[in-house]
């Protein structure tokens, strides 16, 4: 089966909203989520600049400003009533 990665990336980013957290780091508020999805998908989201590099020992990824905004926007568009 051939995949439509644009749709998968959008859905994956939207679902990260379910575990999105905010944490004050100095003067900045960082948004992050647990990384529990397919590695290829996480790498693609990183390549688009939406999340930090998922490789490494950390169990979470940090959203870029654009990634956090897009994450919530996609989630609301796909799953909100």
C-alpha positions in Angstrom: 0.0 0.0 0.0 1.2 3.5 -0.8 0.9 6.1 1.9 -0.1 9.7 1.7 2.6 11.1 4.1 1.1 14.6 4.0 -2.1 13.2 5.6 -0.2 11.0 8.0 2.1 13.9 9.1 -1.0 16.1 9.7 -2.8 13.5 11.7 0.3 12.6 13.7 1.1 16.2 14.6 -2.6 16.7 15.6 -2.5 13.7 17.9 0.6 15.0 19.7 -1.8 17.7 21.0 -3.3 15.1 23.3 -0.1 15.0 25.4 1.1 18.6 24.8 2.5 20.2 28.0 3.8 23.7 28.7 6.8 24.4 30.8 8.4 27.7 31.7 12.1 27.7 30.9 13.6 31.0 31.9 11.7 33.7 30.0 10.3 31.3 27.4 7.4 28.9 27.7 8.3 25.6 26.0 5.7 23.2 24.7 6.5 19.5 24.5 4.8 16.1 24.1 5.7 12.5 24.7 7.2 10.8 21.7 5.3 7.6 21.4 4.6 7.4 17.6 6.2 5.7 14.6 9.9 6.8 14.3 9.6 7.6 10.6 6.7 9.9 11.3 8.5 11.6 14.1 11.6 12.1 11.9 9.4 13.6 9.2 7.8 16.0 11.7 11.3 17.0 12.8 12.4 17.5 9.1 9.5 19.9 8.7 10.7 21.9 11.7 7.7 21.2 13.8 9.4 19.3 16.6 12.9 18.8 18.0 15.0 15.9 16.9 13.3 12.7 18.3 16.6 10.8 18.4 18.2 10.4 21.8 17.3 9.3 25.3 14.7 12.0 26.0 11.1 10.6 26.1 9.6 13.7 24.7 10.0 16.2 21.9 9.8 20.0 22.0 7.6 21.9 19.6 8.8 24.8 17.5 6.4 27.8 17.8 5.0 27.0 14.4 4.7 23.3 15.3 2.8 24.0 18.5 0.4 26.4 16.6 -0.1 23.9 13.8 -0.5 21.0 16.2 -3.4 22.7 18.0 -4.9 24.0 14.7 -4.9 20.5 13.1 -6.3 18.9 16.2 -9.2 21.3 16.5 -9.9 21.0 12.8 -9.9 17.2 12.8 -11.3 16.2 16.2 -13.1 19.1 17.9 -16.9 19.0 18.0 
